[in-house]
């Protein structure tokens, strides 16, 4: 099996793991800080292979999240496409940043995506509290350096 095929298999496997982690049961008091697993994994692969992971991948994973969560159809898809667009737009710059600056940039990107989700939820008649949308973005940015290093190791093993 060639390296490109192995990398693609590992990429799709990790994205599947991200979908599973996003719906894995957690204690109720910790659920407020659930990281944004799918955007985190998508961001990693978009930074590594921007020609393989794009807006269509983000859209499909967002639809899968909507089905898994039972939310408004397309809600997470729009947010993931926004994340992917911003990451792909900033990809050349982000490659040269240290991991702590990645985290700061991702805090803004994920925060914007969470604001879009909050806005779409409020348009559908729900009145969620903003804390439920702000904390996951912050937790995800704190988790980013560790997840990045883990996925780099997984990527090296795949080669």
C-alpha positions as CSV (number, residue, x, y, z in Angstrom):
1,X,0.0,0.0,0.0
2,X,1.5,3.3,-1.0
3,X,2.0,6.3,1.4
4,X,-0.8,8.4,-0.1
5,X,-3.4,5.7,0.4
6,X,-2.2,5.0,3.9
7,X,-2.4,8.8,4.7
8,X,-5.9,9.0,3.3
9,X,-7.0,6.0,5.3
10,X,-5.5,7.4,8.5
11,X,-7.1,10.8,7.8
12,X,-10.6,9.4,7.4
13,X,-10.1,7.1,10.3
14,X,-9.2,10.0,12.6
15,X,-12.1,12.0,11.3
16,X,-14.4,9.1,12.1
17,X,-12.9,9.0,15.6
18,X,-13.6,12.8,15.9
19,X,-17.3,12.2,15.1
20,X,-17.4,9.4,17.7
21,X,-15.7,11.6,20.3
22,X,-18.2,14.4,19.6
23,X,-21.1,12.2,20.7
24,X,-19.4,10.0,23.3
25,X,-21.2,10.1,26.7
26,X,-19.6,12.4,29.3
27,X,-20.7,13.4,32.8
28,X,-23.2,16.2,32.6
29,X,-21.0,18.7,34.5
30,X,-18.2,18.1,32.1
31,X,-20.3,18.2,28.9
32,X,-20.2,22.0,28.8
33,X,-16.5,21.8,28.1
34,X,-16.6,19.2,25.4
35,X,-13.9,20.0,22.9
36,X,-14.9,20.7,19.3
37,X,-13.4,17.4,18.1
38,X,-14.5,17.6,14.4
39,X,-13.2,21.1,13.8
40,X,-9.9,20.2,15.7
41,X,-9.2,17.2,13.5
42,X,-10.3,19.0,10.3
43,X,-8.0,21.8,11.1
44,X,-5.1,19.5,11.6
45,X,-5.6,17.8,8.3
46,X,-6.3,21.0,6.4
47,X,-3.0,22.4,7.7
48,X,-1.1,19.3,6.6
49,X,-3.0,18.4,3.4
50,X,-5.0,21.4,2.2
51,X,-5.5,19.8,-1.3
52,X,-7.2,16.7,0.3
53,X,-9.4,18.3,2.9
54,X,-11.6,21.1,1.8
55,X,-15.0,22.7,2.1
56,X,-16.9,19.7,0.8
57,X,-15.3,17.5,3.4
58,X,-16.3,20.0,6.1
59,X,-19.8,20.1,4.7
60,X,-20.2,16.3,4.7
61,X,-18.9,16.0,8.3
62,X,-21.1,18.9,9.4
63,X,-24.2,17.1,8.0
64,X,-23.0,13.9,9.8
65,X,-22.8,16.0,13.0
66,X,-26.3,17.3,12.4
67,X,-27.6,13.8,12.1
68,X,-25.8,12.6,15.1
69,X,-26.9,15.5,17.3
70,X,-30.4,15.7,15.9
71,X,-30.0,19.5,15.3
72,X,-31.3,21.8,12.6
73,X,-30.1,20.2,9.3
74,X,-27.1,22.1,8.0
75,X,-26.4,24.0,11.2
76,X,-23.1,22.3,11.9
77,X,-22.3,22.1,8.2
78,X,-22.3,25.9,7.9
79,X,-20.1,26.3,11.0
80,X,-17.6,23.7,9.8
81,X,-17.5,25.2,6.3
82,X,-16.7,28.6,8.0
83,X,-14.0,27.0,10.0
84,X,-12.5,25.3,7.0
85,X,-12.7,28.4,4.9
86,X,-10.8,30.4,7.5
87,X,-8.2,27.7,8.1
88,X,-7.6,27.2,4.4
89,X,-7.4,31.0,3.9
90,X,-4.8,31.3,6.7
91,X,-3.1,28.0,6.1
92,X,0.1,29.5,4.5
93,X,0.5,31.9,7.5
94,X,-0.4,29.3,10.2
95,X,2.3,26.9,8.9
96,X,5.0,29.3,10.2
97,X,3.4,30.1,13.5
98,X,4.4,28.3,16.7
99,X,1.7,26.1,18.3
100,X,0.7,28.7,20.9
101,X,-0.1,31.2,18.1
102,X,-2.1,28.5,16.3
103,X,-4.1,28.2,19.5
104,X,-4.9,31.9,19.6
105,X,-5.8,32.0,15.9
106,X,-8.0,28.9,16.4
107,X,-9.7,30.5,19.4
108,X,-10.9,33.3,17.1
109,X,-11.9,30.9,14.3
110,X,-13.7,28.5,16.6
111,X,-15.3,31.4,18.5
112,X,-16.7,32.7,15.2
113,X,-18.1,29.3,14.3
114,X,-19.7,29.0,17.7
115,X,-21.3,32.4,17.3
116,X,-22.7,31.2,14.0
117,X,-24.1,28.1,15.8
118,X,-25.5,30.3,18.6
119,X,-27.2,32.6,16.0
120,X,-28.7,29.7,14.1
121,X,-30.0,28.1,17.3
122,X,-31.6,31.4,18.3
123,X,-33.2,31.7,14.8
124,X,-34.8,28.3,15.2
125,X,-36.5,29.4,18.5
126,X,-34.0,28.1,21.0
127,X,-32.5,30.4,23.6
128,X,-29.3,28.7,24.6
129,X,-26.9,30.4,27.0
130,X,-23.7,31.8,25.5
131,X,-21.5,29.9,28.0
132,X,-22.5,26.6,26.2
133,X,-20.9,28.0,23.1
134,X,-17.9,29.9,24.5
135,X,-16.4,27.2,26.7
136,X,-16.0,24.5,24.0
137,X,-14.0,27.0,21.8
138,X,-11.7,27.8,24.7
139,X,-11.2,24.2,25.7
140,X,-10.5,23.2,22.1
141,X,-7.8,25.9,21.8
142,X,-6.1,24.7,25.0
143,X,-6.2,21.1,23.7
144,X,-4.9,22.0,20.2
145,X,-1.1,21.8,20.9
146,X,-1.5,18.3,22.5
147,X,-3.8,17.0,19.7
148,X,-1.5,18.5,17.1
149,X,1.5,16.6,18.5
150,X,-0.5,13.4,18.8
151,X,-1.8,13.6,15.2
152,X,1.7,14.3,13.9
153,X,2.9,11.1,15.6
154,X,0.0,9.2,14.1
155,X,0.8,10.6,10.7
156,X,4.4,9.6,11.0
157,X,3.4,6.1,12.0
158,X,1.2,5.9,8.9
159,X,4.1,6.6,6.6
